[in-house]
């Protein structure tokens, strides 16, 4: 609700410029193209968090179930999520270091961008603390979440690097930035989406997916991801700009781009395994039962797939793990952290 407004305003101003003779962004008539950049990035950077926070939520559902432990530091986890949402509104201009802002603006947005790494790091420690000492089951959803933890950590570290304006002056608008961005949205968001798709597939369809195809998907996509986006940092450091489709030979980028392209083939093979798995399992997969994961949230207390009315009677919820409370009333340690 907050970040879409500036984008809408910018689009209206752009329409006025294009069709009604306005000059908001027309530099030849006294307008400012930098104002357009501010409007866009006030939306564009918080939008990354709009995307990744649902991924955080999926990880917070999957990791405790397959660690057989309640999530570690739930209250701190919630506070970190709220802090990320708040701080995300004050970091947009780190995308604009290269346009020549004042030193005060550079310093502010460097500090605010570094600060957002603190609550993000807290969340990673929450997930690691949940896994620590747990009885971890490396199912396919859990594998995707473990990979997400490592990759999102790397994405955060390269984000801290780019938050320093002198460093960003060198690598802004390069393939290094493209690699960082995709580490967040593929290494972070897409991996958690895959985890969630495998985790809730039995509930949605009433069928279990094929484990061999799921593991093949995981390994192919993991290898392809790292071949593509690990090596994408290197041509960025070597000066390869983003948004180009060809370049002259002899710049030292050829080998790295070949490796990047090979990685895409691995990712495509992984996606093919995922799609094949879900279609085949829908017709041939074994029956899942109501609760194949021995989970603790209420969706697993209904049939698979759930009835249209969901619950015949509204369930009583007395904790964050209501289904576990019903199944294990003798185990109070699971009710509180």
DRENDO-1510 file (C-alpha; in Angstrom, 1 decimal, always signed):
<recs>
REC; n; res; u; v; w
REC; 1; UNK; +0.0; +0.0; +0.0 .
REC; 2; UNK; +2.9; +2.4; +0.7 .
REC; 3; UNK; +5.2; +1.7; -2.1 .
REC; 4; UNK; +2.8; +1.3; -5.0 .
REC; 5; UNK; +1.6; +4.9; -4.5 .
REC; 6; UNK; +4.8; +6.6; -5.7 .
REC; 7; UNK; +5.0; +4.4; -8.7 .
REC; 8; UNK; +1.4; +5.2; -9.6 .
REC; 9; UNK; +2.1; +8.9; -9.2 .
REC; 10; UNK; +5.2; +8.6; -11.4 .
REC; 11; UNK; +3.2; +6.8; -14.1 .
REC; 12; UNK; +0.6; +9.6; -14.1 .
REC; 13; UNK; +3.3; +12.3; -14.3 .
REC; 14; UNK; +4.8; +10.4; -17.2 .
REC; 15; UNK; +1.5; +10.2; -19.0 .
REC; 16; UNK; +1.1; +14.0; -18.5 .
REC; 17; UNK; +4.6; +14.5; -20.0 .
REC; 18; UNK; +3.9; +12.2; -23.0 .
REC; 19; UNK; +0.3; +13.3; -23.9 .
REC; 20; UNK; -0.5; +16.6; -22.2 .
REC; 21; UNK; +2.7; +18.6; -22.8 .
REC; 22; UNK; +4.0; +18.3; -19.2 .
REC; 23; UNK; +7.6; +18.6; -18.3 .
REC; 24; UNK; +8.1; +16.7; -15.1 .
REC; 25; UNK; +10.9; +14.6; -16.5 .
REC; 26; UNK; +11.8; +16.5; -19.6 .
REC; 27; UNK; +15.3; +17.8; -18.9 .
REC; 28; UNK; +15.3; +20.0; -22.0 .
REC; 29; UNK; +12.3; +21.9; -20.6 .
REC; 30; UNK; +13.5; +22.3; -17.1 .
REC; 31; UNK; +12.3; +18.9; -15.8 .
REC; 32; UNK; +14.4; +16.3; -14.0 .
REC; 33; UNK; +15.1; +12.8; -15.0 .
REC; 34; UNK; +16.6; +12.2; -11.5 .
REC; 35; UNK; +13.1; +12.8; -10.0 .
REC; 36; UNK; +11.8; +9.9; -12.2 .
REC; 37; UNK; +14.6; +7.7; -10.7 .
REC; 38; UNK; +13.6; +8.7; -7.2 .
REC; 39; UNK; +10.0; +8.0; -7.8 .
REC; 40; UNK; +10.8; +4.6; -9.4 .
REC; 41; UNK; +13.2; +3.4; -6.8 .
REC; 42; UNK; +11.0; +4.5; -3.9 .
REC; 43; UNK; +8.9; +1.7; -5.3 .
REC; 44; UNK; +11.6; -0.5; -6.9 .
REC; 45; UNK; +13.7; -1.3; -3.9 .
REC; 46; UNK; +10.9; -2.0; -1.3 .
REC; 47; UNK; +9.3; -4.1; -4.0 .
REC; 48; UNK; +12.2; -6.6; -3.6 .
REC; 49; UNK; +11.2; -7.0; +0.1 .
REC; 50; UNK; +7.5; -7.3; -0.9 .
REC; 51; UNK; +8.7; -10.3; -2.9 .
REC; 52; UNK; +11.1; -11.9; -0.5 .
REC; 53; UNK; +9.1; -11.7; +2.7 .
REC; 54; UNK; +6.6; -14.4; +1.5 .
REC; 55; UNK; +9.8; -16.5; +0.9 .
REC; 56; UNK; +10.8; -15.9; +4.5 .
REC; 57; UNK; +7.4; -17.0; +5.6 .
REC; 58; UNK; +7.7; -20.3; +3.7 .
REC; 59; UNK; +11.1; -21.0; +5.2 .
REC; 60; UNK; +9.6; -20.3; +8.7 .
REC; 61; UNK; +6.9; -22.9; +8.0 .
REC; 62; UNK; +9.2; -25.6; +6.5 .
REC; 63; UNK; +12.4; -25.4; +8.6 .
REC; 64; UNK; +10.7; -26.0; +12.0 .
REC; 65; UNK; +8.7; -29.0; +10.7 .
REC; 66; UNK; +11.7; -30.8; +9.3 .
REC; 67; UNK; +13.9; -29.9; +12.2 .
REC; 68; UNK; +11.3; -31.2; +14.7 .
REC; 69; UNK; +11.7; -28.0; +16.7 .
REC; 70; UNK; +9.7; -24.9; +17.3 .
REC; 71; UNK; +11.1; -21.9; +15.5 .
REC; 72; UNK; +13.9; -20.3; +17.5 .
REC; 73; UNK; +13.2; -16.8; +18.8 .
REC; 74; UNK; +9.8; -16.3; +17.4 .
REC; 75; UNK; +9.3; -12.8; +18.9 .
REC; 76; UNK; +12.6; -11.6; +17.6 .
REC; 77; UNK; +11.8; -13.1; +14.2 .
REC; 78; UNK; +8.6; -11.1; +14.0 .
REC; 79; UNK; +10.4; -8.0; +15.1 .
REC; 80; UNK; +13.1; -8.5; +12.5 .
REC; 81; UNK; +10.4; -8.8; +9.8 .
REC; 82; UNK; +8.7; -5.6; +10.8 .
REC; 83; UNK; +12.1; -3.8; +11.0 .
REC; 84; UNK; +13.0; -5.0; +7.5 .
REC; 85; UNK; +9.6; -3.6; +6.3 .
REC; 86; UNK; +10.3; -0.3; +7.9 .
REC; 87; UNK; +13.9; +0.1; +6.9 .
REC; 88; UNK; +13.1; -1.0; +3.3 .
REC; 89; UNK; +11.4; +2.4; +2.8 .
REC; 90; UNK; +14.6; +4.3; +3.4 .
REC; 91; UNK; +17.2; +2.6; +1.2 .
REC; 92; UNK; +16.0; +3.3; -2.4 .
REC; 93; UNK; +18.7; +5.7; -3.5 .
REC; 94; UNK; +21.5; +3.2; -3.2 .
REC; 95; UNK; +20.5; +2.4; -6.8 .
REC; 96; UNK; +21.4; +6.0; -7.6 .
REC; 97; UNK; +24.9; +6.4; -6.3 .
REC; 98; UNK; +26.3; +6.7; -9.8 .
REC; 99; UNK; +24.0; +9.7; -10.8 .
REC; 100; UNK; +25.9; +12.1; -8.7 .
REC; 101; UNK; +24.0; +12.8; -5.4 .
REC; 102; UNK; +25.4; +14.9; -2.6 .
REC; 103; UNK; +27.8; +13.4; -0.1 .
REC; 104; UNK; +25.2; +13.7; +2.6 .
REC; 105; UNK; +22.7; +11.6; +0.5 .
REC; 106; UNK; +25.4; +9.1; -0.3 .
REC; 107; UNK; +26.3; +8.7; +3.4 .
REC; 108; UNK; +22.7; +8.4; +4.5 .
REC; 109; UNK; +21.8; +5.7; +2.0 .
REC; 110; UNK; +25.0; +3.8; +2.6 .
REC; 111; UNK; +24.2; +3.7; +6.4 .
REC; 112; UNK; +20.6; +2.8; +5.9 .
REC; 113; UNK; +21.4; +0.0; +3.4 .
REC; 114; UNK; +24.0; -1.5; +5.8 .
REC; 115; UNK; +21.5; -1.2; +8.7 .
REC; 116; UNK; +19.0; -3.4; +6.9 .
REC; 117; UNK; +21.5; -6.2; +7.0 .
REC; 118; UNK; +21.1; -6.4; +10.8 .
REC; 119; UNK; +17.5; -7.7; +11.0 .
REC; 120; UNK; +18.1; -9.9; +7.9 .
REC; 121; UNK; +21.0; -11.5; +9.7 .
REC; 122; UNK; +18.9; -12.0; +12.8 .
REC; 123; UNK; +16.4; -14.0; +10.7 .
REC; 124; UNK; +19.2; -16.2; +9.4 .
REC; 125; UNK; +20.3; -16.9; +12.9 .
REC; 126; UNK; +16.7; -17.7; +13.9 .
REC; 127; UNK; +16.5; -20.3; +11.2 .
REC; 128; UNK; +19.9; -21.7; +12.0 .
REC; 129; UNK; +19.0; -21.8; +15.7 .
REC; 130; UNK; +15.9; -23.8; +14.8 .
REC; 131; UNK; +18.0; -26.3; +13.0 .
REC; 132; UNK; +20.6; -26.5; +15.7 .
REC; 133; UNK; +20.1; -29.6; +17.8 .
REC; 134; UNK; +17.0; -30.6; +15.8 .
REC; 135; UNK; +16.3; -34.0; +14.2 .
REC; 136; UNK; +16.7; -32.7; +10.7 .
REC; 137; UNK; +15.0; -34.6; +7.9 .
REC; 138; UNK; +16.5; -33.7; +4.5 .
REC; 139; UNK; +13.4; -34.0; +2.5 .
REC; 140; UNK; +13.2; -32.1; -0.8 .
REC; 141; UNK; +11.5; -29.0; +0.8 .
REC; 142; UNK; +14.1; -28.9; +3.5 .
REC; 143; UNK; +16.9; -29.2; +1.0 .
REC; 144; UNK; +15.6; -26.1; -0.9 .
REC; 145; UNK; +15.4; -24.2; +2.4 .
REC; 146; UNK; +19.0; -25.1; +3.4 .
REC; 147; UNK; +20.2; -23.9; +0.0 .
REC; 148; UNK; +18.1; -20.8; +0.5 .
REC; 149; UNK; +19.9; -20.0; +3.8 .
REC; 150; UNK; +23.4; -20.2; +2.3 .
REC; 151; UNK; +22.5; -18.3; -0.9 .
REC; 152; UNK; +20.6; -15.5; +0.8 .
REC; 153; UNK; +23.6; -15.0; +3.1 .
REC; 154; UNK; +25.8; -14.6; +0.1 .
REC; 155; UNK; +23.2; -12.2; -1.5 .
REC; 156; UNK; +23.2; -10.2; +1.7 .
REC; 157; UNK; +27.0; -9.9; +1.7 .
REC; 158; UNK; +27.2; -8.7; -1.8 .
REC; 159; UNK; +24.4; -6.3; -1.0 .
REC; 160; UNK; +26.5; -4.9; +1.9 .
REC; 161; UNK; +29.4; -4.5; -0.6 .
REC; 162; UNK; +27.2; -2.5; -3.0 .
REC; 163; UNK; +25.9; -0.4; -0.2 .
REC; 164; UNK; +29.3; +1.3; +0.0 .
REC; 165; UNK; +29.0; +4.2; -2.5 .
REC; 166; UNK; +32.7; +4.1; -3.6 .
REC; 167; UNK; +32.4; +0.4; -4.4 .
REC; 168; UNK; +29.1; +1.0; -6.1 .
REC; 169; UNK; +30.6; +3.7; -8.3 .
REC; 170; UNK; +32.9; +1.0; -9.8 .
REC; 171; UNK; +30.3; -1.8; -10.2 .
REC; 172; UNK; +27.0; +0.1; -10.6 .
REC; 173; UNK; +25.1; -1.0; -13.7 .
REC; 174; UNK; +27.4; -4.0; -14.2 .
REC; 175; UNK; +26.8; -7.7; -14.3 .
REC; 176; UNK; +27.9; -7.8; -10.6 .
REC; 177; UNK; +24.6; -6.0; -9.7 .
REC; 178; UNK; +22.7; -8.5; -11.9 .
REC; 179; UNK; +24.3; -11.4; -10.1 .
REC; 180; UNK; +23.5; -9.9; -6.7 .
REC; 181; UNK; +19.9; -9.2; -7.7 .
REC; 182; UNK; +19.4; -12.8; -8.9 .
REC; 183; UNK; +21.0; -14.2; -5.9 .
REC; 184; UNK; +18.2; -12.5; -3.9 .
REC; 185; UNK; +15.3; -13.4; -6.1 .
REC; 186; UNK; +16.3; -16.8; -7.4 .
REC; 187; UNK; +18.7; -18.0; -4.7 .
REC; 188; UNK; +16.3; -16.6; -2.1 .
REC; 189; UNK; +12.7; -16.3; -3.4 .
REC; 190; UNK; +12.6; -19.0; -6.1 .
REC; 191; UNK; +14.2; -21.6; -3.9 .
REC; 192; UNK; +11.7; -21.0; -1.1 .
REC; 193; UNK; +8.8; -21.1; -3.7 .
REC; 194; UNK; +10.1; -24.6; -4.7 .
REC; 195; UNK; +10.3; -25.6; -1.1 .
REC; 196; UNK; +6.7; -24.4; -0.5 .
REC; 197; UNK; +5.4; -26.1; -3.7 .
REC; 198; UNK; +6.8; -29.5; -2.5 .
REC; 199; UNK; +5.7; -29.0; +1.1 .
REC; 200; UNK; +2.0; -28.2; +0.3 .
REC; 201; UNK; +1.7; -30.3; -2.9 .
REC; 202; UNK; +0.3; -33.3; -0.9 .
REC; 203; UNK; -2.2; -31.1; +0.8 .
REC; 204; UNK; -3.4; -29.5; -2.4 .
REC; 205; UNK; -3.6; -32.7; -4.6 .
REC; 206; UNK; -3.8; -35.5; -2.1 .
REC; 207; UNK; -0.8; -37.2; -3.8 .
REC; 208; UNK; +2.8; -37.4; -2.9 .
REC; 209; UNK; +5.4; -36.3; -5.4 .
REC; 210; UNK; +8.1; -38.6; -6.7 .
REC; 211; UNK; +11.1; -38.2; -4.4 .
REC; 212; UNK; +13.8; -39.2; -7.0 .
REC; 213; UNK; +12.5; -36.5; -9.5 .
REC; 214; UNK; +12.4; -34.0; -6.6 .
REC; 215; UNK; +16.0; -34.6; -5.7 .
REC; 216; UNK; +17.0; -34.5; -9.3 .
REC; 217; UNK; +15.3; -31.1; -9.6 .
REC; 218; UNK; +17.1; -29.9; -6.5 .
REC; 219; UNK; +20.6; -30.8; -7.6 .
REC; 220; UNK; +20.2; -29.8; -11.2 .
REC; 221; UNK; +18.8; -26.4; -10.3 .
REC; 222; UNK; +21.3; -25.9; -7.5 .
REC; 223; UNK; +24.3; -26.7; -9.8 .
REC; 224; UNK; +22.8; -24.5; -12.6 .
REC; 225; UNK; +22.1; -21.6; -10.2 .
REC; 226; UNK; +25.7; -21.5; -9.0 .
REC; 227; UNK; +27.2; -22.0; -12.4 .
REC; 228; UNK; +25.2; -19.0; -13.7 .
REC; 229; UNK; +25.2; -16.5; -10.8 .
REC; 230; UNK; +28.4; -17.3; -9.0 .
REC; 231; UNK; +30.4; -16.7; -12.2 .
REC; 232; UNK; +28.3; -13.7; -13.3 .
REC; 233; UNK; +30.0; -11.7; -10.6 .
REC; 234; UNK; +33.4; -12.0; -12.4 .
REC; 235; UNK; +32.5; -10.3; -15.8 .
REC; 236; UNK; +30.9; -7.6; -13.6 .
REC; 237; UNK; +34.1; -7.0; -11.8 .
REC; 238; UNK; +35.9; -7.1; -15.2 .
REC; 239; UNK; +33.7; -4.2; -16.5 .
REC; 240; UNK; +30.8; -5.9; -18.3 .
REC; 241; UNK; +27.8; -3.6; -18.3 .
REC; 242; UNK; +24.3; -4.8; -17.9 .
REC; 243; UNK; +21.6; -4.5; -20.6 .
REC; 244; UNK; +23.8; -5.5; -23.6 .
REC; 245; UNK; +23.2; -8.3; -26.0 .
REC; 246; UNK; +26.6; -8.5; -27.6 .
REC; 247; UNK; +30.2; -7.2; -27.2 .
REC; 248; UNK; +33.5; -7.2; -29.0 .
REC; 249; UNK; +35.9; -10.1; -28.6 .
REC; 250; UNK; +39.0; -9.9; -26.5 .
REC; 251; UNK; +37.5; -8.3; -23.4 .
REC; 252; UNK; +38.0; -11.4; -21.2 .
REC; 253; UNK; +34.3; -12.0; -20.8 .
REC; 254; UNK; +33.8; -14.9; -23.2 .
REC; 255; UNK; +34.7; -17.9; -20.9 .
REC; 256; UNK; +32.6; -16.5; -18.0 .
REC; 257; UNK; +29.6; -16.0; -20.2 .
REC; 258; UNK; +29.9; -19.5; -21.6 .
REC; 259; UNK; +29.8; -20.9; -18.1 .
REC; 260; UNK; +26.9; -18.7; -17.2 .
REC; 261; UNK; +25.0; -20.0; -20.3 .
REC; 262; UNK; +25.8; -23.6; -19.4 .
REC; 263; UNK; +24.3; -23.1; -16.0 .
REC; 264; UNK; +21.1; -22.0; -17.5 .
REC; 265; UNK; +20.8; -25.4; -19.2 .
REC; 266; UNK; +21.1; -27.1; -15.9 .
REC; 267; UNK; +18.4; -24.8; -14.4 .
REC; 268; UNK; +16.1; -25.6; -17.3 .
REC; 269; UNK; +16.6; -29.3; -16.8 .
REC; 270; UNK; +15.7; -28.9; -13.2 .
REC; 271; UNK; +12.6; -27.0; -14.0 .
REC; 272; UNK; +11.6; -29.8; -16.4 .
REC; 273; UNK; +12.0; -32.3; -13.6 .
REC; 274; UNK; +9.8; -30.2; -11.4 .
REC; 275; UNK; +7.1; -29.8; -14.0 .
REC; 276; UNK; +7.2; -33.5; -14.9 .
REC; 277; UNK; +7.1; -34.5; -11.3 .
REC; 278; UNK; +4.0; -32.5; -10.5 .
REC; 279; UNK; +2.1; -33.6; -13.5 .
REC; 280; UNK; +3.1; -37.3; -13.2 .
REC; 281; UNK; +2.5; -37.4; -9.4 .
REC; 282; UNK; -1.0; -35.8; -9.8 .
REC; 283; UNK; -2.1; -38.9; -11.7 .
REC; 284; UNK; +0.3; -41.6; -10.4 .
REC; 285; UNK; +1.6; -40.5; -7.0 .
REC; 286; UNK; +0.7; -42.5; -3.9 .
REC; 287; UNK; -2.0; -41.2; -1.6 .
REC; 288; UNK; -0.6; -38.6; +0.8 .
REC; 289; UNK; -3.0; -38.9; +3.7 .
REC; 290; UNK; -4.0; -35.9; +5.8 .
REC; 291; UNK; -0.7; -35.2; +7.4 .
REC; 292; UNK; +2.4; -36.8; +5.8 .
REC; 293; UNK; +4.9; -34.5; +7.5 .
REC; 294; UNK; +3.5; -34.8; +11.1 .
REC; 295; UNK; +3.2; -31.0; +11.0 .
REC; 296; UNK; +1.5; -28.7; +13.5 .
REC; 297; UNK; -0.5; -26.1; +11.5 .
REC; 298; UNK; -4.2; -26.5; +11.0 .
REC; 299; UNK; -4.2; -27.1; +7.2 .
REC; 300; UNK; -2.8; -30.6; +7.9 .
REC; 301; UNK; -5.8; -31.5; +10.2 .
REC; 302; UNK; -8.1; -31.5; +7.2 .
REC; 303; UNK; -8.3; -34.1; +4.4 .
REC; 304; UNK; -6.0; -33.9; +1.4 .
REC; 305; UNK; -7.2; -32.1; -0.7 .
REC; 306; UNK; -9.3; -30.0; +1.8 .
REC; 307; UNK; -13.1; -29.9; +1.5 .
REC; 308; UNK; -14.5; -26.7; +0.1 .
REC; 309; UNK; -15.8; -25.6; +3.5 .
REC; 310; UNK; -12.4; -26.2; +5.1 .
REC; 311; UNK; -13.6; -27.0; +8.6 .
REC; 312; UNK; -16.9; -28.3; +9.7 .
REC; 313; UNK; -16.5; -26.5; +13.0 .
REC; 314; UNK; -14.1; -23.7; +13.8 .
REC; 315; UNK; -11.0; -25.2; +15.5 .
REC; 316; UNK; -9.9; -23.9; +18.8 .
REC; 317; UNK; -6.4; -22.3; +18.6 .
REC; 318; UNK; -4.5; -22.0; +21.9 .
REC; 319; UNK; -0.9; -21.8; +20.6 .
REC; 320; UNK; +1.2; -21.3; +17.4 .
REC; 321; UNK; +1.2; -25.1; +16.9 .
REC; 322; UNK; -2.5; -26.1; +17.3 .
REC; 323; UNK; -2.3; -29.4; +15.5 .
REC; 324; UNK; +0.7; -30.5; +17.5 .
REC; 325; UNK; -1.1; -29.6; +20.7 .
REC; 326; UNK; -4.0; -31.9; +19.7 .
REC; 327; UNK; -1.7; -34.7; +18.7 .
REC; 328; UNK; +0.7; -34.5; +21.6 .
REC; 329; UNK; -1.1; -33.0; +24.7 .
REC; 330; UNK; +1.5; -34.7; +26.9 .
REC; 331; UNK; +4.4; -32.6; +25.5 .
REC; 332; UNK; +4.1; -29.1; +26.9 .
REC; 333; UNK; +7.7; -28.2; +25.8 .
REC; 334; UNK; +6.4; -27.8; +22.3 .
REC; 335; UNK; +3.9; -25.1; +23.3 .
REC; 336; UNK; +6.4; -22.5; +24.5 .
REC; 337; UNK; +9.9; -21.5; +23.5 .
</recs>
